[in-house]
Amino acid sequence: MPREVMAVRIDKATRDRVARVARRRGQPTSEAIRQAIESWVEEQEAELTPFDRVAELVGSVDGPGNLSSDGGRRVAEGLKADRDKKRSRP
């Protein structure tokens, strides 16, 4: 996956701690930071409700405004049309 550069400002003490952990693990500091961010994001996402996970999609689809209130009628009409097609076949 292509990577992008992100500038993050941290204090010297935190930078030194991250560098120390990275050295101890034998990895570049940037890799340690990527792993820490990924771990934090996974933790935050785990706390989301199902609605939170799809909230940005709500309202993103165009269509008739009465889909949910009219759904039962539309399904019934579709089933009737399918039945009528089957009956009209020779």
N, CA, C and O atoms as a CHARMM CRD file, in Angstrom:
* protein
*
  360
    1    1 MET  N      0.84900  -1.16700   0.00000 PROA 1      0.00000
    2    1 MET  CA     0.00000   0.00000   0.00000 PROA 1      0.00000
    3    1 MET  C      0.90500   1.24400   0.00000 PROA 1      0.00000
    4    1 MET  O      1.86200   1.30700   0.77200 PROA 1      0.00000
    5    2 PRO  N      0.61400   2.21800  -0.84700 PROA 2      0.00000
    6    2 PRO  CA     1.43900   3.42800  -0.85600 PROA 2      0.00000
    7    2 PRO  C      1.32300   4.16600   0.47600 PROA 2      0.00000
    8    2 PRO  O      0.26300   4.20300   1.10100 PROA 2      0.00000
    9    3 ARG  N      2.41100   4.73200   0.87600 PROA 3      0.00000
   10    3 ARG  CA     2.42300   5.46000   2.15000 PROA 3      0.00000
   11    3 ARG  C      2.44000   6.95000   1.90100 PROA 3      0.00000
   12    3 ARG  O      2.94300   7.41900   0.88000 PROA 3      0.00000
   13    4 GLU  N      1.88900   7.68200   2.83600 PROA 4      0.00000
   14    4 GLU  CA     1.86900   9.13700   2.77500 PROA 4      0.00000
   15    4 GLU  C      2.60100   9.69100   3.98200 PROA 4      0.00000
   16    4 GLU  O      2.67000   9.06000   5.03600 PROA 4      0.00000
   17    5 VAL  N      3.13800  10.86700   3.80600 PROA 5      0.00000
   18    5 VAL  CA     3.85900  11.52900   4.89500 PROA 5      0.00000
   19    5 VAL  C      2.85500  12.32700   5.72600 PROA 5      0.00000
   20    5 VAL  O      1.98500  13.01200   5.18900 PROA 5      0.00000
   21    6 MET  N      2.99800  12.22000   7.06500 PROA 6      0.00000
   22    6 MET  CA     2.15200  12.97200   7.97700 PROA 6      0.00000
   23    6 MET  C      3.06800  13.61000   9.01400 PROA 6      0.00000
   24    6 MET  O      3.84400  12.91800   9.67400 PROA 6      0.00000
   25    7 ALA  N      2.97800  14.90000   9.15500 PROA 7      0.00000
   26    7 ALA  CA     3.79700  15.59000  10.15000 PROA 7      0.00000
   27    7 ALA  C      3.06200  15.60200  11.48800 PROA 7      0.00000
   28    7 ALA  O      1.89700  15.99000  11.56600 PROA 7      0.00000
   29    8 VAL  N      3.75600  15.17300  12.53100 PROA 8      0.00000
   30    8 VAL  CA     3.17400  15.14000  13.87200 PROA 8      0.00000
   31    8 VAL  C      4.14700  15.82600  14.81700 PROA 8      0.00000
   32    8 VAL  O      5.34100  15.52700  14.81700 PROA 8      0.00000
   33    9 ARG  N      3.64300  16.72600  15.60100 PROA 9      0.00000
   34    9 ARG  CA     4.50300  17.42700  16.55500 PROA 9      0.00000
   35    9 ARG  C      4.39500  16.75200  17.91600 PROA 9      0.00000
   36    9 ARG  O      3.30700  16.61800  18.47700 PROA 9      0.00000
   37   10 ILE  N      5.54300  16.33000  18.43600 PROA 10     0.00000
   38   10 ILE  CA     5.59200  15.72700  19.76800 PROA 10     0.00000
   39   10 ILE  C      6.74200  16.34400  20.53500 PROA 10     0.00000
   40   10 ILE  O      7.68100  16.87800  19.94400 PROA 10     0.00000
   41   11 ASP  N      6.66900  16.27000  21.84200 PROA 11     0.00000
   42   11 ASP  CA     7.73900  16.84000  22.65600 PROA 11     0.00000
   43   11 ASP  C      8.97200  15.92500  22.61000 PROA 11     0.00000
   44   11 ASP  O      8.87100  14.75400  22.24400 PROA 11     0.00000
   45   12 LYS  N     10.11300  16.46500  22.98100 PROA 12     0.00000
   46   12 LYS  CA    11.38300  15.74500  22.89900 PROA 12     0.00000
   47   12 LYS  C     11.37500  14.47800  23.74800 PROA 12     0.00000
   48   12 LYS  O     11.89800  13.44500  23.33000 PROA 12     0.00000
   49   13 ALA  N     10.78300  14.55500  24.93700 PROA 13     0.00000
   50   13 ALA  CA    10.76000  13.38500  25.82700 PROA 13     0.00000
   51   13 ALA  C     10.01500  12.22200  25.17100 PROA 13     0.00000
   52   13 ALA  O     10.46000  11.07700  25.23800 PROA 13     0.00000
   53   14 THR  N      8.90200  12.51600  24.55100 PROA 14     0.00000
   54   14 THR  CA     8.14000  11.46000  23.87700 PROA 14     0.00000
   55   14 THR  C      8.90900  10.91800  22.68800 PROA 14     0.00000
   56   14 THR  O      8.94400   9.70800  22.46300 PROA 14     0.00000
   57   15 ARG  N      9.52400  11.80800  21.92700 PROA 15     0.00000
   58   15 ARG  CA    10.32000  11.37000  20.77800 PROA 15     0.00000
   59   15 ARG  C     11.45200  10.45000  21.23100 PROA 15     0.00000
   60   15 ARG  O     11.71900   9.42600  20.60200 PROA 15     0.00000
   61   16 ASP  N     12.11100  10.82100  22.32200 PROA 16     0.00000
   62   16 ASP  CA    13.20200   9.99500  22.84500 PROA 16     0.00000
   63   16 ASP  C     12.69200   8.63000  23.29200 PROA 16     0.00000
   64   16 ASP  O     13.35000   7.61600  23.05900 PROA 16     0.00000
   65   17 ARG  N     11.53000   8.59600  23.93100 PROA 17     0.00000
   66   17 ARG  CA    10.95100   7.32500  24.37700 PROA 17     0.00000
   67   17 ARG  C     10.61400   6.42600  23.19200 PROA 17     0.00000
   68   17 ARG  O     10.87300   5.22200  23.21800 PROA 17     0.00000
   69   18 VAL  N     10.03700   7.02200  22.15900 PROA 18     0.00000
   70   18 VAL  CA     9.69300   6.24600  20.96200 PROA 18     0.00000
   71   18 VAL  C     10.96100   5.70000  20.31500 PROA 18     0.00000
   72   18 VAL  O     11.01000   4.53300  19.92800 PROA 18     0.00000
   73   19 ALA  N     11.97600   6.53700  20.19900 PROA 19     0.00000
   74   19 ALA  CA    13.23900   6.10000  19.59900 PROA 19     0.00000
   75   19 ALA  C     13.87400   4.97000  20.40800 PROA 19     0.00000
   76   19 ALA  O     14.42600   4.02500  19.84400 PROA 19     0.00000
   77   20 ARG  N     13.78800   5.07800  21.73300 PROA 20     0.00000
   78   20 ARG  CA    14.35400   4.04700  22.61100 PROA 20     0.00000
   79   20 ARG  C     13.63900   2.70500  22.40900 PROA 20     0.00000
   80   20 ARG  O     14.28200   1.65900  22.31800 PROA 20     0.00000
   81   21 VAL  N     12.31500   2.74700  22.34100 PROA 21     0.00000
   82   21 VAL  CA    11.53000   1.52200  22.12700 PROA 21     0.00000
   83   21 VAL  C     11.85600   0.93900  20.75600 PROA 21     0.00000
   84   21 VAL  O     12.03700  -0.27200  20.62500 PROA 21     0.00000
   85   22 ALA  N     11.93100   1.77600  19.75300 PROA 22     0.00000
   86   22 ALA  CA    12.23700   1.30300  18.39600 PROA 22     0.00000
   87   22 ALA  C     13.60600   0.64000  18.34600 PROA 22     0.00000
   88   22 ALA  O     13.76400  -0.42300  17.74400 PROA 22     0.00000
   89   23 ARG  N     14.59400   1.26300  18.97400 PROA 23     0.00000
   90   23 ARG  CA    15.95000   0.67600  19.00200 PROA 23     0.00000
   91   23 ARG  C     15.93000  -0.68700  19.68100 PROA 23     0.00000
   92   23 ARG  O     16.53000  -1.64600  19.19500 PROA 23     0.00000
   93   24 ARG  N     15.23500  -0.75800  20.80600 PROA 24     0.00000
   94   24 ARG  CA    15.15600  -2.00800  21.56000 PROA 24     0.00000
   95   24 ARG  C     14.50800  -3.11500  20.72200 PROA 24     0.00000
   96   24 ARG  O     14.87100  -4.28500  20.84400 PROA 24     0.00000
   97   25 ARG  N     13.56100  -2.74300  19.88500 PROA 25     0.00000
   98   25 ARG  CA    12.88100  -3.71100  19.02400 PROA 25     0.00000
   99   25 ARG  C     13.59900  -3.92700  17.69700 PROA 25     0.00000
  100   25 ARG  O     13.20400  -4.77800  16.90000 PROA 25     0.00000
  101   26 GLY  N     14.66300  -3.14600  17.46500 PROA 26     0.00000
  102   26 GLY  CA    15.43500  -3.28700  16.23200 PROA 26     0.00000
  103   26 GLY  C     14.67500  -2.85500  14.99100 PROA 26     0.00000
  104   26 GLY  O     14.77400  -3.48700  13.94000 PROA 26     0.00000
  105   27 GLN  N     13.92100  -1.78200  15.11700 PROA 27     0.00000
  106   27 GLN  CA    13.15400  -1.28900  13.97500 PROA 27     0.00000
  107   27 GLN  C     13.29900   0.22300  13.86400 PROA 27     0.00000
  108   27 GLN  O     13.63800   0.89300  14.84000 PROA 27     0.00000
  109   28 PRO  N     13.04300   0.75500  12.68100 PROA 28     0.00000
  110   28 PRO  CA    13.10200   2.20800  12.52400 PROA 28     0.00000
  111   28 PRO  C     12.04500   2.89700  13.39500 PROA 28     0.00000
  112   28 PRO  O     10.98800   2.33000  13.67100 PROA 28     0.00000
  113   29 THR  N     12.33700   4.08800  13.80700 PROA 29     0.00000
  114   29 THR  CA    11.39800   4.86500  14.62600 PROA 29     0.00000
  115   29 THR  C     10.06800   5.03400  13.90200 PROA 29     0.00000
  116   29 THR  O      9.00500   4.93600  14.51500 PROA 29     0.00000
  117   30 SER  N     10.12900   5.28900  12.59300 PROA 30     0.00000
  118   30 SER  CA     8.88600   5.49600  11.84100 PROA 30     0.00000
  119   30 SER  C      7.99800   4.25200  11.87000 PROA 30     0.00000
  120   30 SER  O      6.77300   4.36600  11.91200 PROA 30     0.00000
  121   31 GLU  N      8.60800   3.07000  11.84800 PROA 31     0.00000
  122   31 GLU  CA     7.82400   1.83100  11.92000 PROA 31     0.00000
  123   31 GLU  C      7.16800   1.68700  13.29400 PROA 31     0.00000
  124   31 GLU  O      6.01400   1.26800  13.38700 PROA 31     0.00000
  125   32 ALA  N      7.88200   2.02600  14.34200 PROA 32     0.00000
  126   32 ALA  CA     7.31400   1.97400  15.69700 PROA 32     0.00000
  127   32 ALA  C      6.13000   2.93700  15.80800 PROA 32     0.00000
  128   32 ALA  O      5.11500   2.61200  16.42500 PROA 32     0.00000
  129   33 ILE  N      6.26200   4.10400  15.21800 PROA 33     0.00000
  130   33 ILE  CA     5.17600   5.08800  15.25000 PROA 33     0.00000
  131   33 ILE  C      3.98000   4.58000  14.44900 PROA 33     0.00000
  132   33 ILE  O      2.83900   4.70800  14.89500 PROA 33     0.00000
  133   34 ARG  N      4.23200   4.00100  13.26200 PROA 34     0.00000
  134   34 ARG  CA     3.13400   3.43900  12.45200 PROA 34     0.00000
  135   34 ARG  C      2.38100   2.36700  13.23500 PROA 34     0.00000
  136   34 ARG  O      1.15000   2.34300  13.24000 PROA 34     0.00000
  137   35 GLN  N      3.12400   1.48500  13.89200 PROA 35     0.00000
  138   35 GLN  CA     2.48900   0.41900  14.66200 PROA 35     0.00000
  139   35 GLN  C      1.67100   0.97500  15.82400 PROA 35     0.00000
  140   35 GLN  O      0.57900   0.48700  16.11600 PROA 35     0.00000
  141   36 ALA  N      2.20600   1.99200  16.48100 PROA 36     0.00000
  142   36 ALA  CA     1.48800   2.59800  17.60900 PROA 36     0.00000
  143   36 ALA  C      0.19500   3.25500  17.12900 PROA 36     0.00000
  144   36 ALA  O     -0.84300   3.13400  17.78100 PROA 36     0.00000
  145   37 ILE  N      0.25300   3.94300  16.00300 PROA 37     0.00000
  146   37 ILE  CA    -0.94000   4.59500  15.46600 PROA 37     0.00000
  147   37 ILE  C     -1.96400   3.53800  15.05300 PROA 37     0.00000
  148   37 ILE  O     -3.14800   3.67300  15.36000 PROA 37     0.00000
  149   38 GLU  N     -1.52000   2.49600  14.36500 PROA 38     0.00000
  150   38 GLU  CA    -2.42700   1.42700  13.93400 PROA 38     0.00000
  151   38 GLU  C     -3.10400   0.77700  15.14300 PROA 38     0.00000
  152   38 GLU  O     -4.30700   0.51800  15.11700 PROA 38     0.00000
  153   39 SER  N     -2.34500   0.51900  16.18500 PROA 39     0.00000
  154   39 SER  CA    -2.89900  -0.08100  17.39600 PROA 39     0.00000
  155   39 SER  C     -3.94400   0.84000  18.02800 PROA 39     0.00000
  156   39 SER  O     -4.99900   0.37400  18.45900 PROA 39     0.00000
  157   40 TRP  N     -3.66000   2.12600  18.08400 PROA 40     0.00000
  158   40 TRP  CA    -4.58600   3.09200  18.66300 PROA 40     0.00000
  159   40 TRP  C     -5.86900   3.16700  17.84000 PROA 40     0.00000
  160   40 TRP  O     -6.96600   3.19800  18.39700 PROA 40     0.00000
  161   41 VAL  N     -5.73200   3.19700  16.51300 PROA 41     0.00000
  162   41 VAL  CA    -6.90400   3.27400  15.64100 PROA 41     0.00000
  163   41 VAL  C     -7.77200   2.02500  15.81200 PROA 41     0.00000
  164   41 VAL  O     -8.99500   2.13600  15.89700 PROA 41     0.00000
  165   42 GLU  N     -7.16600   0.85200  15.86100 PROA 42     0.00000
  166   42 GLU  CA    -7.92900  -0.38100  16.05300 PROA 42     0.00000
  167   42 GLU  C     -8.68300  -0.34400  17.38100 PROA 42     0.00000
  168   42 GLU  O     -9.83800  -0.76300  17.45600 PROA 42     0.00000
  169   43 GLU  N     -8.03400   0.15000  18.41200 PROA 43     0.00000
  170   43 GLU  CA    -8.68200   0.26100  19.72600 PROA 43     0.00000
  171   43 GLU  C     -9.88000   1.20600  19.66600 PROA 43     0.00000
  172   43 GLU  O    -10.93500   0.91800  20.22900 PROA 43     0.00000
  173   44 GLN  N     -9.70800   2.33100  18.98200 PROA 44     0.00000
  174   44 GLN  CA   -10.79400   3.30900  18.87800 PROA 44     0.00000
  175   44 GLN  C    -11.94800   2.75300  18.05300 PROA 44     0.00000
  176   44 GLN  O    -13.11100   2.94800  18.40600 PROA 44     0.00000
  177   45 GLU  N    -11.64000   2.06600  16.96500 PROA 45     0.00000
  178   45 GLU  CA   -12.68300   1.50200  16.11300 PROA 45     0.00000
  179   45 GLU  C    -13.45800   0.41200  16.83300 PROA 45     0.00000
  180   45 GLU  O    -14.65300   0.23700  16.59300 PROA 45     0.00000
  181   46 ALA  N    -12.79800  -0.31500  17.70400 PROA 46     0.00000
  182   46 ALA  CA   -13.46600  -1.39400  18.44800 PROA 46     0.00000
  183   46 ALA  C    -14.54200  -0.83300  19.36800 PROA 46     0.00000
  184   46 ALA  O    -15.48700  -1.53800  19.72200 PROA 46     0.00000
  185   47 GLU  N    -14.40500   0.42100  19.75300 PROA 47     0.00000
  186   47 GLU  CA   -15.36400   1.04200  20.66200 PROA 47     0.00000
  187   47 GLU  C    -16.55300   1.64800  19.92900 PROA 47     0.00000
  188   47 GLU  O    -17.48800   2.11900  20.57800 PROA 47     0.00000
  189   48 LEU  N    -16.54900   1.65200  18.59900 PROA 48     0.00000
  190   48 LEU  CA   -17.63200   2.25100  17.83800 PROA 48     0.00000
  191   48 LEU  C    -18.89000   1.38400  17.88200 PROA 48     0.00000
  192   48 LEU  O    -18.81500   0.15500  17.90000 PROA 48     0.00000
  193   49 THR  N    -20.02500   2.03600  17.90000 PROA 49     0.00000
  194   49 THR  CA   -21.29100   1.31800  17.79100 PROA 49     0.00000
  195   49 THR  C    -21.51000   0.97900  16.32300 PROA 49     0.00000
  196   49 THR  O    -20.86600   1.56900  15.45500 PROA 49     0.00000
  197   50 PRO  N    -22.39800   0.04600  16.03100 PROA 50     0.00000
  198   50 PRO  CA   -22.68400  -0.25000  14.62400 PROA 50     0.00000
  199   50 PRO  C    -23.10700   1.00000  13.84900 PROA 50     0.00000
  200   50 PRO  O    -22.71300   1.17000  12.69500 PROA 50     0.00000
  201   51 PHE  N    -23.90000   1.87200  14.46300 PROA 51     0.00000
  202   51 PHE  CA   -24.30900   3.10000  13.78000 PROA 51     0.00000
  203   51 PHE  C    -23.09900   3.98200  13.48100 PROA 51     0.00000
  204   51 PHE  O    -22.97900   4.52700  12.38400 PROA 51     0.00000
  205   52 ASP  N    -22.19600   4.12300  14.46700 PROA 52     0.00000
  206   52 ASP  CA   -21.00300   4.94300  14.26400 PROA 52     0.00000
  207   52 ASP  C    -20.19900   4.46400  13.05600 PROA 52     0.00000
  208   52 ASP  O    -19.62700   5.27100  12.32300 PROA 52     0.00000
  209   53 ARG  N    -20.15900   3.15000  12.85500 PROA 53     0.00000
  210   53 ARG  CA   -19.37400   2.58200  11.75600 PROA 53     0.00000
  211   53 ARG  C    -19.93200   2.93700  10.38100 PROA 53     0.00000
  212   53 ARG  O    -19.18000   2.99100   9.40800 PROA 53     0.00000
  213   54 VAL  N    -21.23800   3.18000  10.28600 PROA 54     0.00000
  214   54 VAL  CA   -21.83400   3.50000   8.98900 PROA 54     0.00000
  215   54 VAL  C    -22.39500   4.91900   8.92600 PROA 54     0.00000
  216   54 VAL  O    -23.01200   5.29300   7.92800 PROA 54     0.00000
  217   55 ALA  N    -22.19400   5.70300   9.96300 PROA 55     0.00000
  218   55 ALA  CA   -22.78400   7.03900  10.03200 PROA 55     0.00000
  219   55 ALA  C    -22.44000   7.90000   8.82200 PROA 55     0.00000
  220   55 ALA  O    -23.28400   8.66100   8.35100 PROA 55     0.00000
  221   56 GLU  N    -21.22400   7.79400   8.31500 PROA 56     0.00000
  222   56 GLU  CA   -20.83700   8.62800   7.17600 PROA 56     0.00000
  223   56 GLU  C    -21.56500   8.20900   5.90200 PROA 56     0.00000
  224   56 GLU  O    -21.60000   8.97100   4.93600 PROA 56     0.00000
  225   57 LEU  N    -22.14400   7.01700   5.88500 PROA 57     0.00000
  226   57 LEU  CA   -22.88200   6.54800   4.71300 PROA 57     0.00000
  227   57 LEU  C    -24.35300   6.94500   4.74900 PROA 57     0.00000
  228   57 LEU  O    -25.01400   6.97500   3.71100 PROA 57     0.00000
  229   58 VAL  N    -24.86600   7.24900   5.93100 PROA 58     0.00000
  230   58 VAL  CA   -26.27200   7.58800   6.07500 PROA 58     0.00000
  231   58 VAL  C    -26.57200   8.83900   5.26200 PROA 58     0.00000
  232   58 VAL  O    -25.93200   9.87700   5.42900 PROA 58     0.00000
  233   59 GLY  N    -27.54800   8.72000   4.38900 PROA 59     0.00000
  234   59 GLY  CA   -27.93200   9.85500   3.55200 PROA 59     0.00000
  235   59 GLY  C    -27.06400  10.02800   2.31900 PROA 59     0.00000
  236   59 GLY  O    -27.21500  11.01100   1.59400 PROA 59     0.00000
  237   60 SER  N    -26.15800   9.09300   2.06800 PROA 60     0.00000
  238   60 SER  CA   -25.24300   9.26100   0.93200 PROA 60     0.00000
  239   60 SER  C    -25.77700   8.66600  -0.36100 PROA 60     0.00000
  240   60 SER  O    -25.13500   8.78200  -1.40500 PROA 60     0.00000
  241   61 VAL  N    -26.94200   8.03200  -0.30700 PROA 61     0.00000
  242   61 VAL  CA   -27.52200   7.41200  -1.49200 PROA 61     0.00000
  243   61 VAL  C    -28.74900   8.20500  -1.91100 PROA 61     0.00000
  244   61 VAL  O    -29.62100   8.49700  -1.09300 PROA 61     0.00000
  245   62 ASP  N    -28.81000   8.54900  -3.18300 PROA 62     0.00000
  246   62 ASP  CA   -29.97300   9.26900  -3.70000 PROA 62     0.00000
  247   62 ASP  C    -31.04300   8.27000  -4.11300 PROA 62     0.00000
  248   62 ASP  O    -30.74000   7.17000  -4.57500 PROA 62     0.00000
  249   63 GLY  N    -32.25700   8.65400  -3.94700 PROA 63     0.00000
  250   63 GLY  CA   -33.37600   7.80500  -4.34500 PROA 63     0.00000
  251   63 GLY  C    -34.65900   8.39600  -3.82400 PROA 63     0.00000
  252   63 GLY  O    -34.65500   9.45800  -3.20300 PROA 63     0.00000
  253   64 PRO  N    -35.77000   7.70700  -4.07600 PROA 64     0.00000
  254   64 PRO  CA   -37.04000   8.21900  -3.56200 PROA 64     0.00000
  255   64 PRO  C    -37.00100   8.30700  -2.04000 PROA 64     0.00000
  256   64 PRO  O    -36.40600   7.45500  -1.38000 PROA 64     0.00000
  257   65 GLY  N    -37.61400   9.30200  -1.50400 PROA 65     0.00000
  258   65 GLY  CA   -37.57400   9.52300  -0.07100 PROA 65     0.00000
  259   65 GLY  C    -38.43200   8.58100   0.74500 PROA 65     0.00000
  260   65 GLY  O    -38.34900   8.58900   1.97300 PROA 65     0.00000
  261   66 ASN  N    -39.25800   7.76700   0.09700 PROA 66     0.00000
  262   66 ASN  CA   -40.19800   6.93900   0.84000 PROA 66     0.00000
  263   66 ASN  C    -39.82700   5.45900   0.81100 PROA 66     0.00000
  264   66 ASN  O    -40.71600   4.61400   0.92800 PROA 66     0.00000
  265   67 LEU  N    -38.56100   5.11700   0.66100 PROA 67     0.00000
  266   67 LEU  CA   -38.17300   3.72200   0.52300 PROA 67     0.00000
  267   67 LEU  C    -38.52800   2.88100   1.74100 PROA 67     0.00000
  268   67 LEU  O    -39.01400   1.75900   1.59200 PROA 67     0.00000
  269   68 SER  N    -38.29900   3.39400   2.92800 PROA 68     0.00000
  270   68 SER  CA   -38.57400   2.56400   4.10300 PROA 68     0.00000
  271   68 SER  C    -40.06400   2.51200   4.41700 PROA 68     0.00000
  272   68 SER  O    -40.57600   1.45300   4.77900 PROA 68     0.00000
  273   69 SER  N    -40.76800   3.62700   4.28500 PROA 69     0.00000
  274   69 SER  CA   -42.19300   3.62500   4.61400 PROA 69     0.00000
  275   69 SER  C    -43.01000   2.92700   3.53700 PROA 69     0.00000
  276   69 SER  O    -44.12000   2.46300   3.79700 PROA 69     0.00000
  277   70 ASP  N    -42.46500   2.85200   2.33500 PROA 70     0.00000
  278   70 ASP  CA   -43.17600   2.26000   1.21000 PROA 70     0.00000
  279   70 ASP  C    -42.65400   0.86300   0.89500 PROA 70     0.00000
  280   70 ASP  O    -43.10400   0.23800  -0.06500 PROA 70     0.00000
  281   71 GLY  N    -41.71400   0.37000   1.68900 PROA 71     0.00000
  282   71 GLY  CA   -41.02200  -0.88500   1.38300 PROA 71     0.00000
  283   71 GLY  C    -41.91500  -2.09100   1.28400 PROA 71     0.00000
  284   71 GLY  O    -41.77800  -2.88400   0.35200 PROA 71     0.00000
  285   72 GLY  N    -42.82200  -2.25100   2.21500 PROA 72     0.00000
  286   72 GLY  CA   -43.70200  -3.42200   2.21200 PROA 72     0.00000
  287   72 GLY  C    -44.54500  -3.48500   0.94900 PROA 72     0.00000
  288   72 GLY  O    -44.69000  -4.54300   0.33600 PROA 72     0.00000
  289   73 ARG  N    -45.09600  -2.34600   0.56800 PROA 73     0.00000
  290   73 ARG  CA   -45.91900  -2.30300  -0.63600 PROA 73     0.00000
  291   73 ARG  C    -45.08500  -2.63300  -1.86400 PROA 73     0.00000
  292   73 ARG  O    -45.53400  -3.37400  -2.73800 PROA 73     0.00000
  293   74 ARG  N    -43.86600  -2.08500  -1.93700 PROA 74     0.00000
  294   74 ARG  CA   -43.00000  -2.31200  -3.09700 PROA 74     0.00000
  295   74 ARG  C    -42.59100  -3.78500  -3.19600 PROA 74     0.00000
  296   74 ARG  O    -42.53700  -4.33500  -4.29600 PROA 74     0.00000
  297   75 VAL  N    -42.30700  -4.42200  -2.07000 PROA 75     0.00000
  298   75 VAL  CA   -41.94500  -5.84300  -2.08100 PROA 75     0.00000
  299   75 VAL  C    -43.13900  -6.66500  -2.54600 PROA 75     0.00000
  300   75 VAL  O    -42.99400  -7.56700  -3.37100 PROA 75     0.00000
  301   76 ALA  N    -44.31400  -6.35500  -2.02100 PROA 76     0.00000
  302   76 ALA  CA   -45.52300  -7.08900  -2.40900 PROA 76     0.00000
  303   76 ALA  C    -45.78200  -6.95200  -3.90600 PROA 76     0.00000
  304   76 ALA  O    -46.12400  -7.93300  -4.56700 PROA 76     0.00000
  305   77 GLU  N    -45.62300  -5.75400  -4.43900 PROA 77     0.00000
  306   77 GLU  CA   -45.82100  -5.53900  -5.87500 PROA 77     0.00000
  307   77 GLU  C    -44.80900  -6.33100  -6.69300 PROA 77     0.00000
  308   77 GLU  O    -45.15400  -6.90800  -7.72500 PROA 77     0.00000
  309   78 GLY  N    -43.55900  -6.36000  -6.23200 PROA 78     0.00000
  310   78 GLY  CA   -42.52200  -7.11100  -6.93600 PROA 78     0.00000
  311   78 GLY  C    -42.80300  -8.59800  -6.93500 PROA 78     0.00000
  312   78 GLY  O    -42.63400  -9.26300  -7.95700 PROA 78     0.00000
  313   79 LEU  N    -43.23400  -9.13300  -5.79300 PROA 79     0.00000
  314   79 LEU  CA   -43.57100 -10.55400  -5.70800 PROA 79     0.00000
  315   79 LEU  C    -44.76200 -10.89300  -6.60000 PROA 79     0.00000
  316   79 LEU  O    -44.77600 -11.93300  -7.25900 PROA 79     0.00000
  317   80 LYS  N    -45.76300 -10.01000  -6.61800 PROA 80     0.00000
  318   80 LYS  CA   -46.93800 -10.23000  -7.46200 PROA 80     0.00000
  319   80 LYS  C    -46.53600 -10.21200  -8.93600 PROA 80     0.00000
  320   80 LYS  O    -47.00600 -11.04200  -9.71500 PROA 80     0.00000
  321   81 ALA  N    -45.67800  -9.28300  -9.32100 PROA 81     0.00000
  322   81 ALA  CA   -45.22400  -9.20300 -10.71200 PROA 81     0.00000
  323   81 ALA  C    -44.46100 -10.46400 -11.09500 PROA 81     0.00000
  324   81 ALA  O    -44.64600 -10.98400 -12.19600 PROA 81     0.00000
  325   82 ASP  N    -43.60500 -10.96400 -10.20500 PROA 82     0.00000
  326   82 ASP  CA   -42.87300 -12.21000 -10.48200 PROA 82     0.00000
  327   82 ASP  C    -43.84300 -13.37500 -10.64200 PROA 82     0.00000
  328   82 ASP  O    -43.69000 -14.19400 -11.54800 PROA 82     0.00000
  329   83 ARG  N    -44.82600 -13.44900  -9.77500 PROA 83     0.00000
  330   83 ARG  CA   -45.81500 -14.52900  -9.84100 PROA 83     0.00000
  331   83 ARG  C    -46.60000 -14.45600 -11.14500 PROA 83     0.00000
  332   83 ARG  O    -46.84400 -15.47300 -11.79500 PROA 83     0.00000
  333   84 ASP  N    -46.99200 -13.24200 -11.51900 PROA 84     0.00000
  334   84 ASP  CA   -47.75400 -13.05600 -12.75100 PROA 84     0.00000
  335   84 ASP  C    -46.92400 -13.45200 -13.98200 PROA 84     0.00000
  336   84 ASP  O    -47.46300 -14.01500 -14.93500 PROA 84     0.00000
  337   85 LYS  N    -45.61400 -13.16000 -13.96600 PROA 85     0.00000
  338   85 LYS  CA   -44.74900 -13.53800 -15.07900 PROA 85     0.00000
  339   85 LYS  C    -44.66900 -15.06600 -15.20500 PROA 85     0.00000
  340   85 LYS  O    -44.73200 -15.61600 -16.30500 PROA 85     0.00000
  341   86 LYS  N    -44.53100 -15.73200 -14.06100 PROA 86     0.00000
  342   86 LYS  CA   -44.44400 -17.19600 -14.06400 PROA 86     0.00000
  343   86 LYS  C    -45.74300 -17.81000 -14.58200 PROA 86     0.00000
  344   86 LYS  O    -45.70700 -18.80300 -15.30800 PROA 86     0.00000
  345   87 ARG  N    -46.87600 -17.23800 -14.22200 PROA 87     0.00000
  346   87 ARG  CA   -48.17500 -17.75700 -14.65500 PROA 87     0.00000
  347   87 ARG  C    -48.40600 -17.54700 -16.14500 PROA 87     0.00000
  348   87 ARG  O    -49.09300 -18.34300 -16.78600 PROA 87     0.00000
  349   88 SER  N    -47.84200 -16.48900 -16.69400 PROA 88     0.00000
  350   88 SER  CA   -48.09500 -16.18000 -18.10400 PROA 88     0.00000
  351   88 SER  C    -47.17400 -16.94300 -19.04700 PROA 88     0.00000
  352   88 SER  O    -47.35800 -16.88600 -20.26300 PROA 88     0.00000
  353   89 ARG  N    -46.19500 -17.65100 -18.51500 PROA 89     0.00000
  354   89 ARG  CA   -45.31000 -18.46300 -19.35700 PROA 89     0.00000
  355   89 ARG  C    -46.04000 -19.70600 -19.82600 PROA 89     0.00000
  356   89 ARG  O    -46.84800 -20.27700 -19.09400 PROA 89     0.00000
  357   90 PRO  N    -45.74700 -20.13100 -21.07400 PROA 90     0.00000
  358   90 PRO  CA   -46.39500 -21.34900 -21.57900 PROA 90     0.00000
  359   90 PRO  C    -45.85800 -22.60700 -20.95500 PROA 90     0.00000
  360   90 PRO  O    -46.31100 -23.70300 -21.28500 PROA 90     0.00000
